[in-house]
């Protein structure tokens, strides 16, 4: 992030992914560059003592800070506003500060997708630069644990034994910074507390949901059924026995879960927007550790955890992500798109040892390559390296732990 520009810098991502720590790092960099402490103001708007806070009060607070610290209007003030979604109409206030050229450099963070919405992007067009944050990637996880390797020789190196062991830990516990840094902590309880904070503080309290228990049950059901297709009506029917939730309520509830970066929906790829909207969607979660901590599955479903991890890695790339299925039932788990052109076709299958399973996955990929006129597709597995040339096209096999490292988007 370039903090020297006049633009508003916004940092967005799920709660507890490291946004506040990143702000602290930026403040440390300013101090190292010679900026005086008196010129830096950090406010955590998630602090109950600052709620509710309106624009006039925030303006008065800044003016009081300048006066107490002896910071003149000619001196630049660096203002860090953490969890800004707790400040009503923040975007208009920020735009006003920027437009009036008050010599204030603003850095904001938020755990709500409203920071990325079209309306706000329009309001702050040309005035802001965005940084999107995630829990640790596998690469960052290895860096923290000082695990080094050469990705080119890794398939043939003894180092892969260590990496595979680390990968299994990463798959189980996820990449939230506190689970990585504090390895002796009870990760399940910590991640459950993250989930509860998102559900109760960021959604139920914020949106005044009248059926909190049903809403939480819906969230738990979705996290327990990641990568499975759903429609709004199918979810409505699941709760019909003990709830009269309307389809509109289901739509709103899912949008809240997506706004907090807890869940993400993937649409079916179709050139017809109408057909795309009528097709089922698939849901994925921000972190596999969170899935393992809160889902009510009776047994581990490693294959779907693999698929979830692939999705999050693709999400980091900034490309559009879809799934695809034809009328014969051939399916591709992920189709990525940049601009108007598809860029990758990816299947995810934990184990290809069963010939029928392998044939199904290959046939789905071949159908996708034919449909999108692509010459190569990838099947991500637990431990297979290799490739096949089939009908003049290439099918590549690669383990997930390796694919994550060769496709690191940080």
VOPAGU-2260 file (C-alpha; in pm, 1 decimal, decimal comma):
REM VOPAGU-2260
SITE   aa  ch    i         X         Y         Z
SITE  UNK   A    0       0,0       0,0       0,0
SITE  UNK   A    1     128,0     346,5     -92,1
SITE  UNK   A    2      33,0     567,0     200,0
SITE  UNK   A    3     191,0     878,3      48,7
SITE  UNK   A    4     -86,7     934,9    -205,6
SITE  UNK   A    5    -379,8    1165,1    -123,8
SITE  UNK   A    6    -631,7     885,2    -192,0
SITE  UNK   A    7    -842,6     721,0      77,1
SITE  UNK   A    8    -701,0     373,1     141,4
SITE  UNK   A    9    -954,4     107,1     236,5
SITE  UNK   A   10    -866,4    -234,0     379,2
SITE  UNK   A   11   -1142,7    -494,1     367,4
SITE  UNK   A   12   -1179,0    -853,7     478,7
SITE  UNK   A   13   -1341,1   -1091,5     723,5
SITE  UNK   A   14   -1323,7   -1017,6    1096,1
SITE  UNK   A   15    -993,3   -1120,0    1261,8
SITE  UNK   A   16    -802,4   -1171,6     936,2
SITE  UNK   A   17    -534,9    -915,7    1031,5
SITE  UNK   A   18    -667,9    -577,7     915,1
SITE  UNK   A   19    -594,6    -404,9    1247,5
SITE  UNK   A   20    -242,5    -548,8    1260,7
SITE  UNK   A   21    -186,2    -426,6     905,3
SITE  UNK   A   22    -289,6     -78,2    1019,0
SITE  UNK   A   23     -37,2    -102,9    1303,1
SITE  UNK   A   24     229,8    -196,9    1048,3
SITE  UNK   A   25     145,2     108,1     838,6
SITE  UNK   A   26     165,8     329,2    1148,5
SITE  UNK   A   27     507,7     179,0    1232,4
SITE  UNK   A   28     626,4     253,6     879,0
SITE  UNK   A   29     514,8     615,4     915,8
SITE  UNK   A   30     706,6     647,2    1242,0
SITE  UNK   A   31    1015,7     496,0    1079,1
SITE  UNK   A   32     984,0     753,3     800,1
SITE  UNK   A   33     997,0    1031,2    1058,4
SITE  UNK   A   34     628,2    1114,9    1095,7
SITE  UNK   A   35     566,0    1237,0    1451,9
SITE  UNK   A   36     334,4    1040,2    1680,6
SITE  UNK   A   37     124,2    1352,2    1733,2
SITE  UNK   A   38      32,0    1345,7    1361,8
SITE  UNK   A   39    -121,5     997,0    1379,0
SITE  UNK   A   40    -467,9     919,7    1515,4
SITE  UNK   A   41    -601,7     563,6    1531,5
SITE  UNK   A   42    -964,3     494,7    1626,5
SITE  UNK   A   43   -1123,3     152,4    1666,3
SITE  UNK   A   44   -1489,4     210,9    1583,4
SITE  UNK   A   45   -1571,1    -138,3    1709,2
SITE  UNK   A   46   -1505,8      -3,9    2060,9
SITE  UNK   A   47   -1833,7      31,1    2251,4
SITE  UNK   A   48   -1711,7     361,3    2399,0
SITE  UNK   A   49   -1724,0     517,6    2050,5
SITE  UNK   A   50   -2072,8     397,6    1962,7
SITE  UNK   A   51   -2285,9     552,0    1838,6
SITE  UNK   A   52   -2068,6     809,6    1664,9
SITE  UNK   A   53   -2188,5    1059,3    1404,8
SITE  UNK   A   54   -1998,8    1280,1    1164,8
SITE  UNK   A   55   -2014,8    1594,2    1377,5
SITE  UNK   A   56   -1881,3    1407,9    1680,8
SITE  UNK   A   57   -1599,4    1253,1    1480,5
SITE  UNK   A   58   -1511,0    1593,5    1336,1
SITE  UNK   A   59   -1504,9    1742,8    1687,2
SITE  UNK   A   60   -1286,8    1455,3    1808,0
SITE  UNK   A   61   -1034,4    1520,3    1528,9
SITE  UNK   A   62   -1028,8    1894,6    1597,6
SITE  UNK   A   63    -979,9    1829,5    1970,6
SITE  UNK   A   64    -695,6    1587,6    1893,4
SITE  UNK   A   65    -524,7    1847,2    1674,0
SITE  UNK   A   66    -558,8    2107,4    1948,7
SITE  UNK   A   67    -432,9    1884,9    2228,3
SITE  UNK   A   68    -140,6    1752,9    2022,0
SITE  UNK   A   69     -51,9    2090,4    1875,8
SITE  UNK   A   70    -103,8    1981,7    1515,7
SITE  UNK   A   71    -172,3    2284,1    1295,6
SITE  UNK   A   72    -403,7    2281,5     994,6
SITE  UNK   A   73     -95,6    2302,0     771,9
SITE  UNK   A   74      37,4    1971,1     905,7
SITE  UNK   A   75     -83,8    1643,3     762,4
SITE  UNK   A   76    -288,5    1428,6     999,1
SITE  UNK   A   77    -289,5    1053,4     938,3
SITE  UNK   A   78    -631,2     921,8    1039,6
SITE  UNK   A   79    -684,0     545,6    1079,0
SITE  UNK   A   80   -1047,9     439,9    1121,3
SITE  UNK   A   81   -1079,0      69,2    1204,4
SITE  UNK   A   82   -1407,2    -121,7    1143,3
SITE  UNK   A   83   -1567,3     180,6     982,1
SITE  UNK   A   84   -1894,6       2,0     904,8
SITE  UNK   A   85   -1993,7      94,2    1262,5
SITE  UNK   A   86   -1997,9     462,4    1161,2
SITE  UNK   A   87   -2329,5     547,8     986,6
SITE  UNK   A   88   -2294,9     723,7     648,0
SITE  UNK   A   89   -1918,2     702,9     677,7
SITE  UNK   A   90   -1868,9     721,8     301,9
SITE  UNK   A   91   -2021,7    1069,9     272,4
SITE  UNK   A   92   -1819,2    1194,6     567,7
SITE  UNK   A   93   -1497,3    1055,4     417,4
SITE  UNK   A   94   -1579,5    1208,1      78,0
SITE  UNK   A   95   -1639,7    1544,8     247,1
SITE  UNK   A   96   -1302,3    1536,4     423,4
SITE  UNK   A   97   -1128,9    1443,9      97,1
SITE  UNK   A   98   -1310,1    1701,5    -117,2
SITE  UNK   A   99   -1247,1    1985,6     126,9
SITE  UNK   A  100    -873,0    1912,1     116,1
SITE  UNK   A  101    -834,3    1927,3     494,1
SITE  UNK   A  102    -482,9    1784,4     487,1
SITE  UNK   A  103    -599,8    1454,5     635,4
SITE  UNK   A  104    -475,8    1122,1     498,5
SITE  UNK   A  105    -749,9     863,6     566,0
SITE  UNK   A  106    -698,3     489,1     599,3
SITE  UNK   A  107   -1011,4     285,3     675,4
SITE  UNK   A  108   -1081,1     -80,3     737,1
SITE  UNK   A  109   -1400,9    -279,6     741,8
SITE  UNK   A  110   -1546,6    -627,8     780,8
SITE  UNK   A  111   -1841,9    -560,0     556,4
SITE  UNK   A  112   -1864,0    -577,0     178,9
SITE  UNK   A  113   -2039,4    -238,7     175,3
SITE  UNK   A  114   -1686,2    -102,9     136,3
SITE  UNK   A  115   -1678,1    -271,2    -204,7
SITE  UNK   A  116   -2031,0    -188,0    -315,7
SITE  UNK   A  117   -2100,3     -16,0    -643,6
SITE  UNK   A  118   -2272,0     281,9    -478,6
SITE  UNK   A  119   -1971,9     357,8    -258,8
SITE  UNK   A  120   -1725,4     299,2    -541,0
SITE  UNK   A  121   -1923,8     552,9    -743,7
SITE  UNK   A  122   -1929,0     801,9    -456,3
SITE  UNK   A  123   -1552,5     770,2    -406,3
SITE  UNK   A  124   -1455,6     724,2    -771,9
SITE  UNK   A  125   -1093,9     824,1    -821,4
SITE  UNK   A  126   -1057,5     894,8    -451,6
SITE  UNK   A  127    -983,2     553,6    -300,7
SITE  UNK   A  128    -749,2     257,0    -334,8
SITE  UNK   A  129    -857,6     -83,4    -205,2
SITE  UNK   A  130    -663,6    -362,0     -35,8
SITE  UNK   A  131    -848,6    -689,1      16,3
SITE  UNK   A  132    -726,2    -914,3     296,5
SITE  UNK   A  133    -773,4   -1283,8     365,6
SITE  UNK   A  134    -660,4   -1525,6     634,6
SITE  UNK   A  135    -308,1   -1659,9     569,8
SITE  UNK   A  136    -252,9   -1837,2     239,0
SITE  UNK   A  137     -61,2   -2165,7     247,6
SITE  UNK   A  138     246,2   -1975,9     126,8
SITE  UNK   A  139     214,2   -1724,1     411,8
SITE  UNK   A  140     155,3   -2009,6     656,0
SITE  UNK   A  141     482,5   -2172,7     546,7
SITE  UNK   A  142     667,2   -1841,0     557,2
SITE  UNK   A  143     557,1   -1786,6     916,4
SITE  UNK   A  144     682,1   -2133,1    1012,3
SITE  UNK   A  145    1012,4   -2073,9     826,8
SITE  UNK   A  146     954,0   -2360,6     583,8
SITE  UNK   A  147    1156,0   -2292,2     267,8
SITE  UNK   A  148    1160,3   -2479,6     -63,9
SITE  UNK   A  149    1219,6   -2450,5    -437,7
SITE  UNK   A  150     885,5   -2487,2    -612,7
SITE  UNK   A  151    1054,8   -2607,5    -934,4
SITE  UNK   A  152    1222,7   -2908,3    -770,0
SITE  UNK   A  153     962,3   -2967,8    -499,8
SITE  UNK   A  154     784,7   -3263,6    -669,6
SITE  UNK   A  155    1111,9   -3460,0    -653,8
SITE  UNK   A  156    1248,3   -3322,1    -326,4
SITE  UNK   A  157    1247,4   -3469,4      23,3
SITE  UNK   A  158    1110,0   -3130,1     136,7
SITE  UNK   A  159     763,9   -3229,8      18,6
SITE  UNK   A  160     721,3   -3461,1     320,3
SITE  UNK   A  161     745,7   -3161,8     554,0
SITE  UNK   A  162     521,2   -2952,2     329,6
SITE  UNK   A  163     251,8   -3218,5     313,0
SITE  UNK   A  164     248,7   -3245,4     691,8
SITE  UNK   A  165     218,4   -2867,2     720,4
SITE  UNK   A  166     -54,3   -2869,7     457,9
SITE  UNK   A  167    -263,2   -3115,9     659,0
SITE  UNK   A  168    -234,9   -2888,3     963,9
SITE  UNK   A  169    -329,5   -2589,0     749,0
SITE  UNK   A  170    -630,2   -2771,3     604,2
SITE  UNK   A  171    -750,4   -2860,9     954,3
SITE  UNK   A  172    -689,4   -2533,2    1138,4
SITE  UNK   A  173    -710,7   -2280,8     856,8
SITE  UNK   A  174    -523,0   -1956,6     815,1
SITE  UNK   A  175    -666,5   -1707,4    1063,0
SITE  UNK   A  176    -356,9   -1536,9    1209,2
SITE  UNK   A  177    -423,9   -1627,8    1572,7
SITE  UNK   A  178    -455,9   -1998,1    1488,6
SITE  UNK   A  179    -121,1   -1979,5    1309,3
SITE  UNK   A  180      67,5   -1770,4    1565,0
SITE  UNK   A  181     -67,6   -1940,8    1878,5
SITE  UNK   A  182     -25,7   -2306,3    1787,5
SITE  UNK   A  183     -96,0   -2431,3    2141,9
SITE  UNK   A  184    -433,3   -2253,4    2162,9
SITE  UNK   A  185    -758,7   -2447,5    2139,0
SITE  UNK   A  186    -832,2   -2349,7    1781,4
SITE  UNK   A  187   -1182,4   -2490,4    1768,4
SITE  UNK   A  188   -1307,0   -2270,0    2052,1
SITE  UNK   A  189   -1130,1   -1964,5    1909,5
SITE  UNK   A  190   -1283,1   -2012,6    1564,6
SITE  UNK   A  191   -1626,3   -2073,7    1714,7
SITE  UNK   A  192   -1593,2   -1737,3    1890,0
SITE  UNK   A  193   -1507,6   -1572,9    1556,0
SITE  UNK   A  194   -1818,1   -1727,3    1404,5
SITE  UNK   A  195   -2036,9   -1608,2    1692,0
SITE  UNK   A  196   -1897,1   -1255,2    1667,5
SITE  UNK   A  197   -1976,0   -1242,3    1296,2
SITE  UNK   A  198   -2324,7   -1384,5    1345,2
SITE  UNK   A  199   -2431,0   -1184,7    1649,6
SITE  UNK   A  200   -2228,5    -861,5    1635,9
SITE  UNK   A  201   -2183,5    -806,5    1263,9
SITE  UNK   A  202   -2518,9    -934,6    1139,9
SITE  UNK   A  203   -2794,2    -997,4    1396,3
SITE  UNK   A  204   -2728,5    -678,9    1593,9
SITE  UNK   A  205   -2649,0    -466,1    1289,2
SITE  UNK   A  206   -2953,5    -568,1    1084,5
SITE  UNK   A  207   -3198,5    -626,1    1369,0
SITE  UNK   A  208   -3278,5    -985,7    1272,5
SITE  UNK   A  209   -3591,6   -1099,2    1452,9
SITE  UNK   A  210   -3522,5   -1474,4    1430,9
SITE  UNK   A  211   -3160,3   -1501,1    1550,0
SITE  UNK   A  212   -3168,1   -1874,8    1619,1
SITE  UNK   A  213   -3309,7   -1956,1    1276,9
SITE  UNK   A  214   -3057,8   -1724,7    1113,5
SITE  UNK   A  215   -2771,8   -1898,5    1293,9
SITE  UNK   A  216   -2911,7   -2239,3    1193,2
SITE  UNK   A  217   -2915,5   -2125,3     830,2
SITE  UNK   A  218   -2554,2   -2009,8     856,0
SITE  UNK   A  219   -2450,1   -2339,6    1013,9
SITE  UNK   A  220   -2634,2   -2539,0     748,4
SITE  UNK   A  221   -2461,8   -2346,5     469,1
SITE  UNK   A  222   -2116,0   -2390,9     622,4
SITE  UNK   A  223   -2186,8   -2761,1     673,4
SITE  UNK   A  224   -2282,3   -2799,1     306,6
SITE  UNK   A  225   -2018,0   -2602,0     122,5
SITE  UNK   A  226   -1972,4   -2676,5    -249,6
SITE  UNK   A  227   -2322,2   -2823,0    -279,4
SITE  UNK   A  228   -2570,4   -2656,4    -518,0
SITE  UNK   A  229   -2866,1   -2476,0    -362,6
SITE  UNK   A  230   -3150,9   -2247,3    -458,5
SITE  UNK   A  231   -3333,1   -1998,7    -239,1
SITE  UNK   A  232   -3644,3   -2216,0    -254,9
SITE  UNK   A  233   -3454,4   -2531,5    -155,9
SITE  UNK   A  234   -3320,0   -2351,9     151,9
SITE  UNK   A  235   -3666,9   -2220,6     232,2
SITE  UNK   A  236   -3809,3   -2574,5     224,3
SITE  UNK   A  237   -3543,0   -2699,4     465,9
SITE  UNK   A  238   -3674,2   -2462,2     732,4
SITE  UNK   A  239   -4043,3   -2496,4     647,3
SITE  UNK   A  240   -4116,8   -2737,7     934,4
SITE  UNK   A  241   -4034,1   -2485,9    1208,0
SITE  UNK   A  242   -4012,6   -2149,4    1035,0
SITE  UNK   A  243   -4218,0   -1939,1     797,5
SITE  UNK   A  244   -3916,6   -1773,9     637,8
SITE  UNK   A  245   -4001,5   -1613,3     306,5
SITE  UNK   A  246   -3784,2   -1642,0      -1,3
SITE  UNK   A  247   -3700,0   -1272,6      38,0
SITE  UNK   A  248   -3580,1   -1339,4     393,2
SITE  UNK   A  249   -3355,2   -1621,8     270,1
SITE  UNK   A  250   -3211,2   -1390,8       3,1
SITE  UNK   A  251   -3144,7   -1119,8     260,7
SITE  UNK   A  252   -2992,5   -1360,7     511,9
SITE  UNK   A  253   -2750,6   -1500,7     256,0
SITE  UNK   A  254   -2655,5   -1150,2     144,5
SITE  UNK   A  255   -2568,0   -1064,5     507,3
SITE  UNK   A  256   -2344,5   -1371,4     530,2
SITE  UNK   A  257   -2170,8   -1268,9     209,2
SITE  UNK   A  258   -2139,5    -904,9     316,8
SITE  UNK   A  259   -1933,0   -1011,0     618,6
SITE  UNK   A  260   -1703,7   -1223,4     396,2
SITE  UNK   A  261   -1807,5   -1538,6     581,6
SITE  UNK   A  262   -1963,5   -1706,9     278,2
SITE  UNK   A  263   -1932,4   -1661,2     -98,0
SITE  UNK   A  264   -2167,0   -1780,0    -370,0
SITE  UNK   A  265   -2058,8   -1912,5    -708,2
SITE  UNK   A  266   -2296,2   -1890,8   -1002,4
SITE  UNK   A  267   -2335,9   -2122,7   -1296,5
SITE  UNK   A  268   -2149,2   -2000,6   -1606,8
SITE  UNK   A  269   -2399,4   -1909,8   -1875,0
SITE  UNK   A  270   -2389,3   -1642,0   -2143,0
SITE  UNK   A  271   -2758,0   -1580,7   -2074,4
SITE  UNK   A  272   -2795,0   -1378,7   -1753,6
SITE  UNK   A  273   -3151,4   -1506,8   -1715,3
SITE  UNK   A  274   -3040,7   -1870,9   -1732,9
SITE  UNK   A  275   -2754,5   -1797,8   -1494,3
SITE  UNK   A  276   -2990,2   -1649,5   -1234,9
SITE  UNK   A  277   -3223,1   -1950,3   -1254,0
SITE  UNK   A  278   -2947,8   -2205,0   -1196,1
SITE  UNK   A  279   -2850,6   -2324,9    -845,2
SITE  UNK   A  280   -2553,2   -2161,3    -676,8
SITE  UNK   A  281   -2274,9   -2311,3    -469,4
SITE  UNK   A  282   -2153,7   -2166,2    -140,2
SITE  UNK   A  283   -1799,0   -2157,8      -5,9
SITE  UNK   A  284   -1657,3   -2041,0     327,0
SITE  UNK   A  285   -1369,3   -1802,1     397,1
SITE  UNK   A  286   -1160,8   -2060,5     585,9
SITE  UNK   A  287   -1142,1   -2439,7     619,0
SITE  UNK   A  288   -1052,5   -2413,8     987,5
SITE  UNK   A  289   -1376,9   -2228,2    1046,3
SITE  UNK   A  290   -1567,3   -2499,8     860,2
SITE  UNK   A  291   -1411,5   -2769,6    1076,5
SITE  UNK   A  292   -1483,1   -2574,0    1394,9
SITE  UNK   A  293   -1852,4   -2494,2    1348,4
SITE  UNK   A  294   -2007,0   -2731,9    1095,9
SITE  UNK   A  295   -2230,6   -3010,5    1223,4
SITE  UNK   A  296   -2102,0   -3281,2     991,5
SITE  UNK   A  297   -2074,7   -3620,6    1152,8
SITE  UNK   A  298   -1769,4   -3715,5     948,1
SITE  UNK   A  299   -1490,1   -3532,6     770,8
SITE  UNK   A  300   -1550,5   -3446,7     406,4
SITE  UNK   A  301   -1196,6   -3374,5     293,9
SITE  UNK   A  302   -1293,6   -3353,8     -72,5
SITE  UNK   A  303   -1520,1   -3054,4     -11,7
SITE  UNK   A  304   -1255,4   -2891,3     206,9
SITE  UNK   A  305   -1016,8   -2924,7     -87,0
SITE  UNK   A  306   -1271,5   -2763,3    -315,3
SITE  UNK   A  307   -1326,1   -2480,3     -67,6
SITE  UNK   A  308    -952,2   -2416,3     -44,8
SITE  UNK   A  309    -921,3   -2400,3    -423,9
SITE  UNK   A  310   -1205,5   -2148,1    -436,8
SITE  UNK   A  311   -1044,2   -1916,3    -178,6
SITE  UNK   A  312    -713,0   -1931,0    -364,5
SITE  UNK   A  313    -889,3   -1839,6    -690,0
SITE  UNK   A  314   -1072,3   -1559,0    -509,2
SITE  UNK   A  315    -735,9   -1407,0    -419,7
SITE  UNK   A  316    -656,5   -1376,1    -790,7
SITE  UNK   A  317    -937,0   -1126,3    -846,2
SITE  UNK   A  318   -1079,2   -1323,0   -1138,0
SITE  UNK   A  319   -1447,6   -1402,3   -1179,3
SITE  UNK   A  320   -1530,3   -1755,6   -1064,4
SITE  UNK   A  321   -1809,9   -1983,1   -1186,7
SITE  UNK   A  322   -1899,0   -2350,2   -1206,8
SITE  UNK   A  323   -2028,8   -2508,7   -1527,4
SITE  UNK   A  324   -2258,3   -2796,4   -1614,4
SITE  UNK   A  325   -2408,8   -2906,5   -1945,1
SITE  UNK   A  326   -2739,0   -3076,4   -2014,5
SITE  UNK   A  327   -2575,4   -3419,9   -2006,9
SITE  UNK   A  328   -2462,2   -3362,8   -1648,0
SITE  UNK   A  329   -2094,3   -3308,8   -1724,7
SITE  UNK   A  330   -1960,3   -3059,2   -1474,9
SITE  UNK   A  331   -1651,0   -2845,7   -1416,0
SITE  UNK   A  332   -1599,9   -2731,3   -1057,1
SITE  UNK   A  333   -1440,2   -2396,6   -1142,9
SITE  UNK   A  334   -1430,5   -2179,6   -1452,6
SITE  UNK   A  335   -1232,5   -1859,7   -1407,2
SITE  UNK   A  336   -1285,5   -1560,2   -1630,1
SITE  UNK   A  337   -1094,5   -1239,1   -1693,4
SITE  UNK   A  338   -1277,2    -980,8   -1901,2
SITE  UNK   A  339   -1475,8   -1170,9   -2162,4
SITE  UNK   A  340   -1248,5   -1474,0   -2180,8
SITE  UNK   A  341   -1239,4   -1790,4   -1966,1
SITE  UNK   A  342    -888,3   -1846,2   -1829,7
SITE  UNK   A  343    -889,1   -2176,8   -1638,2
SITE  UNK   A  344   -1091,9   -2495,2   -1603,8
SITE  UNK   A  345   -1038,5   -2680,0   -1277,1
SITE  UNK   A  346   -1173,7   -3002,2   -1130,4
SITE  UNK   A  347   -1115,2   -3095,2    -768,3
SITE  UNK   A  348   -1107,0   -3463,2    -675,1
SITE  UNK   A  349    -938,6   -3599,1    -363,5
SITE  UNK   A  350    -877,9   -3951,0    -498,1
SITE  UNK   A  351    -865,1   -4070,3    -860,8
SITE  UNK   A  352    -783,3   -4434,2    -782,2
SITE  UNK   A  353   -1137,2   -4544,9    -870,1
SITE  UNK   A  354   -1155,4   -4576,6   -1254,5
SITE  UNK   A  355   -1518,9   -4462,2   -1262,0
SITE  UNK   A  356   -1437,5   -4152,8   -1057,8
SITE  UNK   A  357   -1141,6   -4067,5   -1280,7
SITE  UNK   A  358   -1349,4   -4115,4   -1595,7
SITE  UNK   A  359   -1624,9   -3888,4   -1458,6
SITE  UNK   A  360   -1381,8   -3610,1   -1371,2
SITE  UNK   A  361   -1198,7   -3631,3   -1704,1
SITE  UNK   A  362   -1521,9   -3639,5   -1905,3
SITE  UNK   A  363   -1648,2   -3330,7   -1723,7
SITE  UNK   A  364   -1322,9   -3149,4   -1794,2
SITE  UNK   A  365   -1317,2   -3255,7   -2161,2
SITE  UNK   A  366   -1675,6   -3138,1   -2207,3
SITE  UNK   A  367   -1581,5   -2805,6   -2051,5
SITE  UNK   A  368   -1273,4   -2766,5   -2271,4
SITE  UNK   A  369   -1483,3   -2837,4   -2579,5
SITE  UNK   A  370   -1750,5   -2588,5   -2471,9
SITE  UNK   A  371   -1501,3   -2310,8   -2393,9
SITE  UNK   A  372   -1262,2   -2399,8   -2678,6
SITE  UNK   A  373    -968,4   -2447,6   -2441,0
SITE  UNK   A  374    -674,4   -2681,4   -2485,9
SITE  UNK   A  375    -588,7   -2750,1   -2123,0
SITE  UNK   A  376    -762,3   -2828,7   -1797,3
SITE  UNK   A  377    -647,1   -2917,5   -1445,7
SITE  UNK   A  378    -756,8   -3183,8   -1200,2
SITE  UNK   A  379    -645,0   -3103,3    -844,8
SITE  UNK   A  380    -598,8   -3410,7    -625,0
SITE  UNK   A  381    -442,0   -3511,9    -296,4
SITE  UNK   A  382    -111,5   -3644,8    -431,5
SITE  UNK   A  383    -108,8   -3701,9    -810,5
SITE  UNK   A  384     140,2   -3542,9   -1050,1
SITE  UNK   A  385     120,8   -3597,0   -1424,7
SITE  UNK   A  386     -67,2   -3524,2   -1743,2
SITE  UNK   A  387    -262,6   -3698,5   -2018,0
SITE  UNK   A  388    -308,1   -3591,3   -2378,2
SITE  UNK   A  389    -667,8   -3676,0   -2469,8
SITE  UNK   A  390    -831,2   -3584,9   -2800,1
SITE  UNK   A  391    -555,8   -3334,3   -2864,0
SITE  UNK   A  392    -604,3   -3157,8   -2529,8
SITE  UNK   A  393    -399,9   -3169,1   -2211,1
SITE  UNK   A  394    -536,2   -3285,6   -1874,3
SITE  UNK   A  395    -295,5   -3195,4   -1596,1
SITE  UNK   A  396    -294,9   -3362,6   -1253,0
SITE  UNK   A  397    -148,8   -3175,5    -956,0
SITE  UNK   A  398    -173,1   -3211,9    -574,9
SITE  UNK   A  399    -352,0   -2931,7    -393,5
SITE  UNK   A  400     -57,7   -2857,9    -162,9
SITE  UNK   A  401     161,5   -2797,6    -470,0
SITE  UNK   A  402     -98,5   -2608,1    -673,0
SITE  UNK   A  403    -146,6   -2361,4    -385,9
SITE  UNK   A  404     223,3   -2276,1    -397,8
SITE  UNK   A  405     255,3   -2239,8    -775,0
SITE  UNK   A  406     -59,4   -2024,2    -784,0
SITE  UNK   A  407       9,4   -1790,4    -493,1
SITE  UNK   A  408    -156,3   -1454,8    -561,7
SITE  UNK   A  409     -21,6   -1248,4    -271,3
